[in-house]
Amino acid sequence: MAPTKMPLQADEEMGKKDDDHRPIDARFRSLRHKAIPRPRRIFIILIILIILYEFFKNMPTDLAPAVERYDPGMAKLRAETLAKWTGPEQVSTSTKPDGLPLAPAPVWEQKGKGYEGKVMFPELEHSLPRYKYSSKTSSRAVLFAASSLRSMSDMLPLACHMANQPLSYVHFILMGKDEISVPDIKAVNGIKENECPIKWHVGRPDAAAMSTDARMKRSVRDGLQILWAYIRPEVIISQGKSWEDSFFWEGVEAHCRDSRTPHIALPAASKDLMWMAYLDSAALQSWNKVRIEMVINAPEFSGSLIRLVKSLDAADYLGSVPRLTIELPPVVDPQLLEFLRRPEGLSQLADRITLRRRIQPHRMDPAEASLRTLESFYPLEPEMTHLLMLSPQAELAPSFYHYLKYSVLNYKHSARAKHIFPKLVGVSLELPSTKPTVDREIFAPPEMFAKDKEHVVPSFIWQAPNSNAALYFGDLWTEFHSFLSNRLSTPESAPVSHTKLISEQYPAFMEYLLELIRAKGYYLLYPSFPGKEYHSIATIHEELYQPPEEFGDRIASSPDNEGDSATASGSVEKSPSHITTIMPLFDLFPSGLPDLDALSLLGFDGERLNADDYEARTREYLQSFRTDYGGCVGDSKMDTPSPDLFCQQK
């Protein structure tokens, strides 16, 4: 019998009655159990209610129809049509592009300021490496950055070409408002994955299209900072200011100031600067630091100088016009002075010319002329500021500065420069047809074929100075200052049998510079460009040649020099190239110009030498120079790796 139906034993003494234990009807028994729900059911119901609340609360209400979301062109067309009929103000404040009513606009939309929320990068994290790059070693990373589609399309060929060279790791980051994917960019620009090994990054923030310029500037700065923390780019390359959005330019500049990362703003379309692809990240770091100053020593009658100045004014200086110093004699051609005083016809050099006129009326001797030449230039930063010495008879191609900049960055500032090219002290722009020595022999450049056996190597290295058109590195020029100071302090009564090696057709300083070059084993890079495929960078005109002032009387009275003005400066006229880029030269050598260790090496007399013979000659001359001019008789320091040239300095 069920407990509820068992007869109750009422205790009359306890005052209990039977109705206190009256059985409950079965209909009410089930209701009693249902009135108290279990805790687990309450918890489940609460979770369901919370989920529903969050779903409806965060449901997007401003989505366009699906066809417009996947076809931006249709959405834009619909928005323009709606604006035409209803007016732009109504569209922006009361309707969406798809015609649906908008909720009350936030404050930033009503005021027309754009979105100013916190910057997020939803796509950038997908391309970041797993670990941050160490700051203790060189990353060799070069970062291209762009916000506008125009600048991005312009820089892509350069970035791809650089990525295919074994010099740097190339990255490309997109930071504009345009919602375009990397696959679409590759498709539009015809880029194949296996032909362009670039690492892509999308640095666009969320809501980029409706963000304010201030928010976009923050996103550029913050996005570059995030990427910098992971890959440590050694240089950032972008297009010029006129190509890019203002917020992008300001953001890049702010990041580069904070991180001290060099920023290269391309001064022209990248198709004219494709030679940058052959520079490593270390060389590119010095792009903005390298300075070249030009010096011309003008004779008394210098009509050819006007032609030279005009050719310099027509050159492409990559956005940084160098200074030009012209050393004038006491008596100057009035026509030249009038031209220099009123340079209205000059577009770039009008405010970059400095004139220095000598007061001493007497003719200079070789020592005075050498000192004056040296004193015309002294570098502020010897490692970065270099001298371009020009003869008044020279005429340069518009692309000469491109060649100089590439040569200086590649052979002076690259990662391998100090290890492979430590003895290079300058770059000549002209190829002389005769040797600069007193014998004036005809000079034929060495012929050496590249690895493809089809093209002649366009350069060689020579232990001969040049005064017609040559660049000398700043550290060499400071060393030359000290050298000449000590060299001229040698007593004239010293028992030295000195034989002059450089012809008097050249300035006197060349003799002293040759002594320094031979004693230290230095050399210059000379061009030997193929005449059929590429014109020269510099040519020397002989019709108005005038001998150096310090040797003028001797040359005029010498019977050996009569009728020899056709090759007085040792150069055969060759028409300079009229193009503003050196890319035709690089097109002949797809792997870039060869390193110096692959070039022919010539002694000062033009004899071809191997490395061992060159070292032996240098050591032999060094020992004799220290004995004859340095006062180092019986000195034991000759066995040191770099012995001093002068033991008894002034």
C-alpha positions in Angstrom: 0.0 0.0 0.0 1.3 3.4 -0.9 2.4 5.6 2.0 -0.2 8.2 1.2 -3.0 5.8 1.4 -2.0 4.0 4.6 -4.3 4.6 7.6 -2.9 7.2 10.0 -2.6 6.3 13.6 -4.0 9.4 15.3 -2.9 9.9 18.8 -5.8 11.4 20.7 -3.6 12.3 23.6 -1.5 14.5 21.3 -4.6 16.4 20.1 -4.2 15.3 16.5 -7.2 14.8 14.3 -7.6 12.8 11.1 -8.1 15.8 9.0 -4.5 17.0 9.6 -3.4 14.0 7.5 -6.0 14.1 4.8 -4.7 12.6 1.6 -4.0 15.1 -1.3 -5.9 14.7 -4.5 -3.8 13.4 -7.4 -4.7 16.4 -9.6 -3.0 18.8 -7.2 0.0 16.6 -6.6 1.4 17.2 -10.1 0.9 20.9 -9.8 2.8 21.0 -6.6 5.9 19.5 -8.3 5.7 21.9 -11.3 5.5 25.0 -9.1 9.2 24.7 -8.2 11.4 24.6 -11.4 14.8 23.0 -11.3 17.9 25.4 -11.2 19.4 23.8 -14.3 16.4 24.8 -16.4 16.5 28.4 -15.2 20.2 28.6 -16.1 19.6 27.3 -19.7 16.7 29.7 -20.2 18.8 32.7 -19.1 21.6 31.7 -21.5 19.1 31.5 -24.4 17.7 34.9 -23.6 21.2 36.5 -23.4 22.2 35.0 -26.8 19.0 36.3 -28.4 19.5 39.8 -26.9 23.1 40.0 -28.2 22.1 38.8 -31.6 19.4 41.4 -32.1 21.5 44.1 -30.5 24.5 43.6 -32.8 22.6 42.8 -36.0 24.0 45.0 -38.9 21.3 47.3 -40.1 23.2 49.2 -42.8 24.2 46.4 -45.2 23.6 47.0 -48.8 22.0 44.3 -50.9 24.2 41.3 -51.6 24.7 42.2 -55.3 26.1 45.6 -54.3 28.3 44.2 -51.6 30.0 42.0 -54.1 29.9 44.5 -57.0 31.3 47.9 -55.8 30.7 49.4 -59.2 27.0 48.8 -59.0 26.9 50.2 -55.4 28.7 53.3 -56.6 26.4 53.7 -59.6 23.3 53.4 -57.4 24.6 55.9 -54.9 25.4 58.4 -57.6 21.9 58.0 -59.1 20.3 58.4 -55.7 22.4 61.5 -55.0 21.3 63.0 -58.4 17.6 62.7 -57.5 17.6 63.4 -53.8 20.7 65.6 -53.3 24.0 64.6 -51.6 23.0 66.0 -48.2 19.9 63.9 -48.0 21.8 60.8 -49.0 24.4 61.3 -46.4 22.1 62.1 -43.5 18.8 60.3 -44.1 19.3 57.5 -46.6 21.9 54.8 -47.4 23.2 54.1 -50.8 20.7 51.3 -51.2 17.8 53.6 -50.5 16.9 52.1 -47.1 16.3 54.6 -44.2 19.2 55.2 -41.9 19.2 55.2 -38.2 20.0 58.5 -36.5 23.5 59.3 -37.7 26.4 59.4 -35.2 27.9 62.8 -34.4 31.0 62.2 -36.5 28.8 61.6 -39.6 26.5 64.5 -39.1 29.3 66.9 -38.8 31.0 65.5 -41.9 34.3 64.7 -40.2 34.5 61.0 -40.9 35.2 58.1 -38.7 37.6 58.7 -35.8 37.5 55.5 -33.8 40.3 53.3 -32.5 42.6 52.1 -35.2 42.5 48.3 -35.9 44.4 46.3 -38.5 42.3 43.3 -39.4 44.6 42.0 -42.2 48.1 43.0 -41.1 48.5 40.2 -38.6 48.1 37.5 -41.2 51.4 38.5 -43.0 53.5 39.1 -39.9 56.3 36.6 -39.2 56.0 34.3 -36.2 59.0 35.9 -34.4 60.3 39.4 -34.3 63.6 40.1 -36.1 66.6 40.8 -33.9 67.9 44.4 -33.9 71.5 43.1 -33.4 71.9 41.9 -37.0 71.2 43.4 -40.4 67.8 42.4 -41.6 68.5 43.3 -45.3 64.9 44.2 -45.5 63.6 46.9 -47.9 60.0 48.1 -47.5 58.0 49.7 -50.2 54.9 51.6 -49.0 52.1 53.1 -50.9 48.6 54.5 -50.3 47.5 55.6 -53.8 46.9 53.0 -56.6 48.9 55.2 -59.0 52.1 55.2 -56.9 51.7 51.5 -56.1 51.5 50.6 -59.8 54.5 52.8 -60.6 56.7 51.2 -57.9 55.8 47.6 -58.5 58.2 47.0 -61.4 61.1 48.4 -59.3 60.1 46.3 -56.2 59.8 43.1 -58.3 63.1 43.7 -60.0 64.8 44.4 -56.6 63.2 41.2 -55.1 64.8 39.2 -57.9 68.3 40.3 -56.9 70.2 38.4 -54.2 70.8 41.5 -52.2 67.8 42.4 -50.2 64.5 41.0 -48.9 61.7 43.1 -50.4 58.3 43.8 -48.6 55.4 45.9 -49.9 52.7 47.3 -47.7 49.4 48.9 -48.8 48.1 51.7 -46.6 45.4 53.6 -48.5 41.7 53.9 -48.4 41.0 51.9 -51.6 39.6 48.5 -50.7 41.5 46.4 -53.2 43.0 43.0 -52.5 46.5 41.8 -53.2 45.4 39.2 -55.8 43.5 42.0 -57.7 46.6 44.1 -57.6 48.7 41.3 -59.1 46.1 40.6 -61.8 45.7 44.3 -62.8 49.5 44.8 -63.0 50.2 41.5 -64.7 52.4 40.1 -61.9 53.0 36.4 -61.6 53.8 34.9 -58.3 57.0 33.1 -59.4 58.3 36.3 -61.1 57.9 38.6 -58.2 58.9 37.2 -54.8 57.7 40.1 -52.7 56.3 39.7 -49.2 52.9 41.5 -49.2 51.3 43.3 -46.2 47.9 44.9 -46.0 48.2 47.8 -43.6 44.7 49.3 -44.1 42.8 50.0 -41.0 39.2 49.0 -40.3 36.6 51.4 -41.9 39.4 52.9 -44.0 37.0 54.3 -46.7 35.2 56.6 -44.2 38.1 57.4 -41.9 39.3 60.9 -41.4 42.8 61.9 -42.7 43.9 62.3 -39.1 42.9 58.6 -38.4 44.5 57.4 -41.6 47.7 59.3 -40.6 47.7 57.5 -37.2 47.0 54.2 -39.0 50.0 54.7 -41.3 52.3 55.5 -38.4 51.1 52.7 -36.2 51.0 50.2 -39.0 54.6 50.9 -40.0 55.6 50.7 -36.3 54.0 47.2 -36.0 55.7 46.0 -39.2 59.0 47.6 -38.1 58.9 45.7 -34.8 58.8 42.4 -36.7 60.9 42.8 -39.8 63.2 45.7 -39.0 63.3 47.3 -42.5 66.5 49.1 -43.1 65.0 51.6 -45.5 61.4 52.6 -46.6 60.8 53.5 -50.2 57.7 55.5 -51.4 56.8 57.7 -54.3 57.2 61.5 -54.1 54.9 63.7 -52.2 52.9 64.7 -55.3 52.1 61.1 -56.0 50.7 60.2 -52.5 47.9 61.1 -50.1 48.9 63.8 -47.6 48.0 61.6 -44.6 50.2 58.8 -45.9 53.2 61.1 -46.4 52.8 62.7 -43.0 52.4 59.3 -41.3 55.5 57.9 -43.0 57.6 60.9 -42.0 56.4 60.6 -38.4 57.3 56.9 -38.3 60.7 57.5 -39.8 61.5 60.2 -37.3 60.5 58.0 -34.4 62.3 54.9 -35.6 65.2 56.7 -37.4 64.6 54.6 -40.5 65.8 56.2 -43.8 63.0 57.2 -46.1 63.6 57.4 -49.8 61.0 59.4 -51.7 61.5 58.6 -55.4 62.2 61.8 -57.3 60.8 60.4 -60.6 58.9 57.5 -62.1 60.5 54.2 -61.1 61.1 53.2 -64.7 64.0 55.7 -64.8 65.4 54.5 -61.5 65.4 50.8 -62.1 69.2 50.8 -61.3 68.2 51.1 -57.7 67.4 47.4 -57.8 71.1 46.6 -58.0 71.8 48.4 -54.6 71.6 46.5 -51.4 69.9 47.8 -48.2 73.1 49.2 -46.8 73.7 51.3 -49.8 70.1 52.5 -49.9 70.4 53.7 -46.3 72.9 56.3 -47.5 70.7 57.6 -50.3 69.7 60.8 -48.6 73.1 61.4 -47.0 75.4 61.3 -50.0 76.4 64.8 -51.3 78.4 65.7 -54.4 79.9 69.1 -54.8 81.3 70.3 -58.2 84.5 72.4 -58.7 85.7 73.9 -62.0 89.1 75.7 -62.3 88.5 78.3 -65.0 91.3 79.6 -67.2 91.6 83.3 -68.3 89.6 82.7 -71.5 86.9 80.2 -70.8 84.2 80.3 -73.5 83.9 76.5 -73.2 82.9 76.9 -69.6 79.5 78.3 -70.6 78.8 75.1 -72.5 79.8 73.0 -69.5 77.6 75.0 -67.1 74.6 74.6 -69.5 75.1 70.9 -69.7 75.3 70.7 -65.9 72.1 72.7 -65.6 70.3 70.2 -67.9 71.2 67.1 -65.8 68.8 65.2 -63.7 70.0 65.5 -60.0 67.3 63.2 -58.5 65.8 66.1 -56.5 69.0 67.3 -54.9 71.0 69.9 -56.9 74.6 70.0 -55.9 76.7 73.2 -55.4 79.0 74.4 -58.1 82.2 76.3 -57.2 84.0 78.1 -60.0 87.6 79.2 -59.4 88.4 82.3 -61.5 91.8 83.7 -62.3 92.6 87.4 -61.7 91.7 88.3 -65.3 88.4 86.9 -66.4 86.6 86.8 -69.8 83.9 89.6 -69.6 81.4 87.4 -71.5 81.8 84.7 -68.9 81.3 87.1 -66.0 78.2 88.5 -67.6 76.8 85.0 -68.0 77.5 84.0 -64.4 76.2 87.2 -62.9 72.9 86.9 -64.8 72.1 83.2 -65.0 68.5 83.7 -66.1 68.8 80.9 -68.6 69.7 78.4 -65.9 66.8 76.5 -64.3 68.6 74.5 -61.6 72.0 76.0 -60.9 70.9 79.7 -60.8 71.2 79.9 -57.0 73.8 77.1 -56.6 76.9 78.7 -58.1 79.7 80.1 -56.0 82.4 82.2 -57.6 86.0 82.5 -56.1 88.3 85.0 -57.8 92.0 85.0 -57.1 93.6 88.3 -56.2 97.3 87.5 -56.7 98.3 88.9 -60.1 101.4 86.8 -60.6 101.4 83.5 -62.4 101.2 80.5 -59.9 103.9 77.9 -59.7 103.1 74.2 -59.5 103.0 74.1 -55.7 100.8 77.2 -55.4 98.4 75.8 -58.1 98.2 72.5 -56.3 97.4 74.1 -53.0 94.7 76.3 -54.6 93.1 73.3 -56.2 93.0 71.4 -52.9 91.7 74.4 -50.9 88.8 74.8 -53.3 87.0 71.9 -51.5 87.0 70.3 -48.1 84.2 67.9 -47.1 82.0 68.5 -44.1 81.4 64.7 -43.8 84.3 62.9 -45.5 82.3 59.6 -45.7 79.3 61.2 -47.3 80.4 64.4 -49.2 82.4 63.9 -52.4 84.1 66.1 -55.0 83.4 66.2 -58.7 86.3 67.9 -60.5 85.6 69.2 -63.9 87.7 70.7 -66.7 86.2 73.7 -68.5 86.4 71.7 -71.8 84.1 69.0 -70.5 80.5 68.4 -71.5 78.4 65.9 -69.5 75.3 63.8 -70.4 72.0 64.5 -68.5 72.4 61.1 -66.9 75.8 61.6 -65.4 74.5 62.2 -61.9 72.6 58.9 -62.0 75.8 57.1 -62.8 77.7 58.9 -60.1 75.1 58.2 -57.5 74.9 54.5 -58.4 78.7 54.2 -58.3 79.1 56.0 -55.0 76.4 54.0 -53.3 77.5 50.7 -54.7 81.2 51.0 -54.5 81.5 53.1 -51.4 78.5 52.5 -49.1 77.3 49.0 -49.8 77.7 46.2 -47.3 80.5 44.6 -49.3 82.3 47.9 -50.3 84.7 48.1 -47.3 85.7 44.5 -47.8 86.0 44.3 -51.5 86.6 47.9 -52.7 88.8 49.5 -49.9 91.3 50.9 -52.3 88.8 52.6 -54.6 89.2 56.4 -54.2 87.3 57.8 -57.2 85.2 57.4 -60.3 86.2 58.9 -63.7 83.4 59.9 -66.1 85.6 60.1 -69.2 87.8 57.6 -71.0 91.1 59.2 -72.1 92.6 58.3 -75.4 96.2 58.8 -74.3 98.0 58.0 -71.1 98.4 61.0 -68.7 102.1 60.3 -68.4 104.8 62.4 -70.1 105.2 60.0 -73.0 101.6 60.7 -74.1 101.2 57.2 -75.5 97.9 56.2 -77.1 95.8 54.3 -74.6 93.5 51.4 -75.5 91.2 50.2 -72.7 91.5 46.5 -71.8 88.9 44.3 -73.4 87.3 41.9 -71.0 84.1 39.9 -71.7 81.4 39.3 -69.2 80.3 35.8 -68.1 77.8 35.6 -71.0 80.8 35.9 -73.4 78.7 38.4 -75.5 79.2 41.8 -73.8 82.4 43.6 -73.0 82.7 44.6 -69.4 82.1 48.4 -69.4 84.6 49.4 -66.7 88.2 48.8 -65.5 90.3 50.1 -62.6 93.4 52.2 -63.2 96.1 53.7 -61.0 95.9 57.0 -62.8 94.3 60.2 -61.6 92.0 62.3 -63.8 91.3 66.0 -63.9 88.9 66.3 -66.8 85.8 64.8 -65.2 86.3 62.7 -62.1 84.7 62.2 -58.7 87.0 61.8 -55.7 85.7 60.5 -52.4 85.7 62.9 -49.5 87.9 60.8 -47.3 90.6 60.6 -50.0 90.4 64.4 -50.4 91.0 65.0 -46.6 93.9 62.5 -46.7 95.2 64.4 -49.8 95.1 67.6 -47.7 97.3 66.1 -45.0 99.6 64.4 -47.6 100.3 67.6 -49.5 100.9 69.6 -46.4 103.7 67.1 -45.4 104.9 66.6 -48.9 105.5 70.3 -49.6 107.4 70.6 -46.3 110.2 68.4 -47.7 113.3 70.7 -47.9 114.2 71.6 -51.4 117.8 70.7 -50.7 116.9 67.1 -49.9 118.8 64.7 -52.1 115.8 63.4 -54.0 116.0 62.6 -57.7 112.5 63.3 -58.7 111.3 62.4 -62.2 108.1 64.0 -63.3 105.6 61.3 -64.5 102.4 63.3 -65.3 102.4 65.4 -68.5 102.3 69.2 -68.1 99.2 69.2 -70.2 97.5 68.4 -66.9 97.2 70.4 -63.6 100.1 70.2 -61.2 98.1 68.6 -58.4 97.9 65.4 -60.5 101.6 64.7 -59.9 101.2 64.8 -56.1 97.9 62.8 -56.3 99.7 60.1 -58.3 102.3 59.9 -55.6 99.7 59.3 -52.9 97.8 56.8 -55.1 101.0 54.8 -55.8 102.1 54.8 -52.2 98.8 53.6 -50.9 97.8 51.2 -53.7 94.7 53.2 -54.6 92.9 53.3 -58.0 90.0 54.9 -59.8 87.1 53.3 -61.7 87.1 54.2 -65.4 84.3 53.7 -67.9 84.7 51.7 -71.1 81.1 51.7 -72.3 80.4 50.0 -75.7 80.3 52.8 -78.3 77.7 51.2 -80.4 75.2 50.5 -77.7 75.8 53.4 -75.3 77.1 56.9 -75.7 79.6 58.4 -73.3 78.7 60.1 -70.1 81.3 62.8 -70.6 83.2 64.2 -73.5 86.2 66.6 -73.6 86.2 69.3 -76.3 89.7 70.2 -77.6 89.0 73.2 -79.8 89.3 75.7 -77.0 91.9 73.9 -74.9 94.2 76.0 -72.7 97.1 74.6 -70.8 97.3 74.9 -67.0 98.4 78.3 -65.8 101.4 76.9 -63.9 102.8 75.3 -67.1 101.5 77.7 -69.7 104.8 79.4 -70.5 106.7 76.1 -70.8 104.1 74.5 -73.0 103.9 77.5 -75.3 107.7 77.5 -75.8 108.1 73.8 -76.2 108.5 72.6 -79.8 107.1 69.2 -78.9 103.6 70.6 -78.3 103.2 72.5 -81.5 100.2 71.2 -83.5 99.3 68.8 -80.7 96.2 70.6 -79.4 93.8 68.0 -81.0 94.5 65.7 -78.1 95.9 68.1 -75.6 93.8 66.8 -72.7 94.2 63.2 -73.7 90.6 62.6 -74.7 88.9 62.0 -78.1 85.6 63.8 -78.5 82.7 61.4 -78.3 79.2 62.7 -78.4 77.6 62.4 -74.9 74.3 60.6 -74.4 71.2 62.8 -74.4 69.0 60.5 -72.4 68.4 61.2 -68.7 68.7 57.6 -67.4 71.5 55.0 -67.4 69.1 52.1 -67.8 70.2 51.4 -71.4 73.6 50.6 -69.9 72.1 48.2 -67.3 70.0 46.6 -70.0 73.2 45.3 -71.5 74.0 43.6 -68.1 70.9 42.0 -66.6 72.9 41.0 -63.4 74.1 44.6 -62.8 77.5 46.1 -63.4 80.4 43.8 -62.3 82.2 44.1 -59.0 85.7 45.6 -58.9 87.4 42.2 -58.2 86.1 41.1 -61.7 87.6 44.1 -63.5 91.0 44.5 -65.2 93.6 46.3 -63.0 96.1 48.6 -64.6 99.2 50.2 -63.2 99.7 54.0 -63.6 101.6 53.4 -66.8 98.7 51.4 -68.3 100.2 48.0 -67.9 97.8 45.2 -67.0 98.6 43.7 -63.6 97.4 40.8 -61.4 96.8 41.4 -57.7 100.2 40.0 -56.6 102.2 42.2 -59.0 100.1 45.2 -58.0 100.8 44.6 -54.3 104.5 44.1 -54.9 104.8 47.4 -56.9 102.9 49.3 -54.3 105.2 48.0 -51.5 108.3 48.8 -53.5 107.2 52.4 -54.2 106.0 52.9 -50.6 109.4 52.0 -49.3 111.2 54.4 -51.7 108.8 57.2 -51.0 109.2 57.0 -47.2 112.9 57.1 -47.7 113.0 60.0 -50.2 110.2 62.2 -48.8 109.1 60.9 -45.4 112.3 61.0 -43.5 112.0 57.3 -42.7 115.6 56.2 -43.3 116.3 53.1 -41.2 112.7 53.0 -39.9 111.4 49.7 -38.7 107.7 50.4 -39.1 107.8 49.3 -42.8 106.7 45.9 -41.7 103.4 47.1 -40.2 100.2 46.6 -42.2 99.7 50.4 -42.9 103.0 52.2 -42.3 102.9 56.1 -42.2 104.2 57.9 -45.3 106.0 60.5 -43.2 108.1 59.9 -40.2 109.1 63.5 -39.6 106.0 65.5 -40.0 105.9 69.3 -40.1 
